[in-house]
Amino acid sequence: MKKQLLQAVAAAALLGAIPLAAMAQNAAIVNGKPVPKARMDVLAQQLAAAGRPVTPEMQGQLREEIVAREVFMQEAQKQGLDATDDYKNQLELARQAILIRALFENYRKTSPVSDADVKAEYDKFVAANGGKEFKARHILVETEDQAKKIMADLKKGAKFEDIAKKQSKDPGSGANGGDLDWANPASFVPEFSEAMIKLKKGETTPAPIKTQFGYHIIRVDDIRQAQLPKLEEVQPQITQQLQQQRLQKYQEELRAKAKVGVAPGRSFRQKKSGPRAAFSFRALSISRPSGARCARCASTGSVRCGRPASSSSGCCGTRARGAASRP
């Protein structure tokens, strides 16, 4: 019986009723319409790119998925939904997104970051962050009189950490007794860093230090040579960030060369501040094995926003030169 069935299929194929080549290329036939097996392959590639490799056992699930999509698509077409303006507009936006993604991927492939580029950027990082690191604490208050009173209390034996927890304006370090963790002096505003580097281990500033954020009492708990990551430890990160910088520049160049006209009755004003926010990338920073500081935090004498630079919500600004970020 089975032999007869195979012979019947072969005979039908010869007569053109069931093209065997077409059957091999299709995953299924839905309401008489072939569903190409290539759809399964594309779906499998998308899953693999998202970190979900497709195993042989999942082939049945993939086939069921593309069959379901074909069923729903045929019904949508039957209802005329593919003729609506909303559908056409969304289809055009999807087409643009796919082309733009392909353009950027092609640029990355044709403009790779070399090992020499990575080494040069790493050397800049080392030059900016080498030297000594300080493990300091500070108490930040609004007025000089408040700062002088705190200094008097410290001389009488009050504990620095306790005062910081109760009176410091810095919510990030105050809760930790004013602890700023290990940091390069370049991470702080000049007035703060200049006063800090004059101190020896265990010393406190003899007078309050004024910055635009208030008055600081600074104590240095320890000093060491900067602990910088090795090149091989941060090479992937540097490569990725250099790629982002180059891609941003490429986008800016394309936009600058484009001849943009203004449609009648419409206004068009382009900001001079730089590329569109949708394609903006952060400045290069290299993760270090010590405290997290973003540009705004560094500019306030390391008054932290309380968010690690690697958090999903991001830090509160682009990192300043020499600022450190926790991995």
N, C-alpha and C positions, 0 to 999 in steps of 0.2 A: 504493500500500500504506500509506504513511504517513498519507495523507488518510483512508483507511478506519479506521486505528487511532484517530485523533483523533475521528472520528465515533462510534466504538464507546465511547470513554471518555466523550464528551459524553452519549451515550444512556444509559449506565449511571448517570451522575450524575443525570440527570433521573428515573430510576427509583429513585434513593436507594441504589443499590449502592455508589457511590463518591462521597461528598459532596465536591465540588471545594473548597468553603470550608474543610472540615476538612483536606484535603490541603495547602492553602496554609499552614495554620497549624501543620502538623506537619513536623518535620525528618526523621522516619523512622517506620516501623511495625515493631516488634519482636515477633515471635510473636503477631501480631494486635493488639498494644497500641500505640496512637499515642504517639509521643514528641514533646511540644510543642517548636516552634522557640524558644519563650521560654527554654527551658533553655540553648540556644546563646547567646542574648543575655545571659543572666545570667552565664554562664561568661566570655564576652568582656568584660563589665564588670569582673569580678573580676580578669582578667588585666591589663586596662588600669589598674586601681587599683594593681596591684602593679608597674606600670612596664613592662608588656609589651603595647603596643598591638597589636590584632589586625588584620592586613592581609587583603585579600580572598583572598589565596592560602592563608590559614590556615583558611578556612571548612570545607574538607574535613576537616581535622584536628579541628576542634571537633565536627563532626557525628560523626566516628568515636569521639570521646571520650564523647559523651553516649549513643551507641548501646552502647558497651562498658559504661558504667555501668548502663544499663537492663537489659542481659543479666545482669550480676552481681546486680543488685537483684532481678530476677525469680527467679533461682536461690536467693538468700538467703530470699526469701519462700516459695518452694517447700519449703525445708527447715525452715520455721517459725521462723527466727531473729528475725523481727520480733515474735514473741510472747514473747520472753524478757524477764526483769526487767532484765538488763544493757542490752539494747537500749532499753527504755523509759526507763531512768534516764539513759542517755546522750542520748537524744532530748530529754528534759526539760531537761537541762543546756545542750544546744545552743540550744533555744528561749529559755531565759533569757538566754544570752549575746547572742543576736541582738537581743532586746528591749532589753537594757541598753545595748548599743552604739547602737541607734537612739535611745534616750532621751538619751544623752550627746551624740550628734550633733545632735539637735534642740535641746538646751540651748545648744550652741555657736552654732547659727544664730540662735536667738531672743535670745541675750544676747551680742552681739558686743562686742569691745574697740574702743573709739573711738580716734581719733587723739589726742584730748585725754588719754585715759587713758595712752597710751603716752608722751606728752610729759611728763606728771606723774611717771611712774616714771623716765624718763630724767633729769629734773631732780634727783630724789633721788639717783640714782647719781652724777651730776656733783658734787653737794654733798658726798657721802661720800668721793669719790675725787679731788677736785680738789687744787690746791696742788702741793707738790713730791713728786717721786719720787726714791728713793735706789737707787743700784746698790752694794750692799754685799756684803761677805764676812764669814763668821764661823767661828770654831773653837769647838766645843762639847765640853766635857769634864765629868767627874763631880764633881771636887773643886776647891776653891779653890787648893790647893797645886799641882795640875797646871796650872791656868790661870796662876798666877804664874810657874812655871818656863818655860812657853811664852812669856810676855811677856818674861822675861829673855833667852831665846834670840833673840827678835825684835830686842831692843835690841842684841844682839851681831852681828846681820846675817843671822840665819836667814830663809829665805824663807817668807812667810805661806802661800802656796799649797801648798808642800811639806809643811809641818806639818799643814795642814788635811787633806791627802790621807792622811797617816799616822795622825793622832791624833784627828781629829774624830769624835764620836759620831753626827753627822748623816750618814747614808749617802747622802742625796740630794745635798746640796751638797758633802760632804767629797770625793767622787770628782772634783768639778770645782774643787778648790782652795778650797772654802768659798763659791763663788759663789752668791748668792741672786737674781741677776738684778734687773731694775728692779721696784720695789714701792713702794706707798704705805705710810707708817708704820702706818696702820690695819690692815695685813695681819699685824702682829706683836703679840705680847703687850706690855702697857704698859711693863714694865721694859726690854725690848729696844728698843722704838721711842723711848722717852724718851732713852735713851743715844745712840741712833743719830742723832737729829735735832740733837744738840748738836755733832756732829762736822762738820768742814769736809772738802772733797775731799782725799783722801789721808791723813786722820788716822785713828788707831786709838784705841780707848778706853784711857784711862790706867790703868784697873783692871778686873779681871774683872767682868762683869755677871751677877748671880745671878737666875735664874728657877726655877720649880718643876721645870725639866728639866735643870738643871745650871748650869755657868758658861760664859759666852760671852766671847770676845774678838772685838770687832767692828771692821771697817775699812770706811770709805766710799771707794769708788773714783770715784764721780761723783754729781752732783746735777742734776736738770733739772725743768722744769715737767711736770706730769702729761700724758701722751700719751693722751687719751681718744678713743674712736671717735665719729664724728659720728652724730647721731640716725638719719639715713637708713641708715647702715651696720648698725645694730643693731635697727632697728624690727621686722623679722620675728621676731627672737629675743625681744624684749620682748613682742610680741603673743602669741606662742606660750606664753610662761611665764605671762603674766597670764591667759590662757585656762585654763591648767592650775590656777592658783591658784583661779580662780572655780569651776571644775568641782569641785575638792576641797571648797570651801566648800559648794557645792550638795549634794554627797554627804553631808557632815556634817549639813546642815540636814534632809535627808530622813531620815537615820538618827535624829536627835534627836527628830523629830516622830512617828516610828513607835511604835505601841503593841505592845510585844513581850511575849508571855506565855511562861511556862515550862511545858513539857509535864510531866505527872506522872512522877516518877521520874528526871527529868533536871535537871542543874544548868546554870545559865547565868550567867556572870560577864563583864561587859563592862569592859574596861580604861578608865580615865579619862584615859589619855594622849593620846587623839585617835582619828582614823579608822583603819580597818583598813589594815594594811600594803599590801594588794593595791591600794589606791587612793591611796597616798601619793605626793606629788610633792615635788621638791626646792625649796628656797627660791630666790627670784629671784636670778640672777647675770647679769652681762653680760660677754661675752668681751671681753678687752682685748688689745692687741698686746704684752703683756709676760708675765712668768712665771706658771706655774700653781700655785695654792695652794688647797687645800681648807681647811675649818674646822679639822680636826685639825692640818694642817700649819701653819696660821697661828697656832694656839694654842701651838705648840712653838717659836715664834720662827722660823717658816717652815722647820722640819725637814720636808722634803717626803717624801711617800710614794713618789715616783718615778713616779706615774701621771698623765698629762695628764687634765684634767677631762673631755675629750671621748672618752676611751677607752671601749671596749665594756665593760670591767670597772668603769668608773666611778671617781670619786675616792673617798677613804676617808671622806668625810662630807659633810654639807651645808655649803655655802660660808658663811663668816662675812661679816658686813657689811664691805664694803670689800675683801674678798678678790678676787684677780684670777684669771682662768682663761684659759688659752691657747686660741685658736680651734681 
